[in-house]
Amino acid sequence: MKTRKQIESIADKAIKACFKDGKLLEKKALGFVNLFKSQSRIEAIKLLSEFLKRMRVALNATTMIVESTIPLSSRQKDIIKRKFSLQFTITNSEFKLNPQLLGGLKIKVGDHIYDDSIRSRIYQVKEAIAGS
């Protein structure tokens, strides 16, 4: 029976092998899933669970989610993608409407959040007033 650390290490190595230049190698990932499934039932569940958890984190790290109050033009989307591609490896982009922002943009790539929305600015002013 593998220890928790061994399972984490195996899953981590598998995740690293499943990505090249920030892009998912689907056949490689499927190969690891099949390999993990061939283990004893308990180890298979533990390995697959850890692998999927880490896969979700890895995929989120390369996905850019852009929220705006109005639909963005293709040109605006391209500019945003280009600027953020300088700092992050982006393999997938999602553009969503969020009227609660009141204006501006909110962009999330992995754990990084760039919030230049009116709502965020109002909150910052509120905190500055309350803090003084």
Protein Blocks (a to p, Z undefined) as FASTA:
>chain_A
ZZfklmmmmmmmmmmmmpgehiacfklmmmmmmmmmmmcfklmmmmmmmmmmmmmmmmmm
mpccdddfbdcdfklmmmmmmmmmmmpccfbdcddddfknopajdddehjbccdfbfklm
mmmmmmmmmmZZ
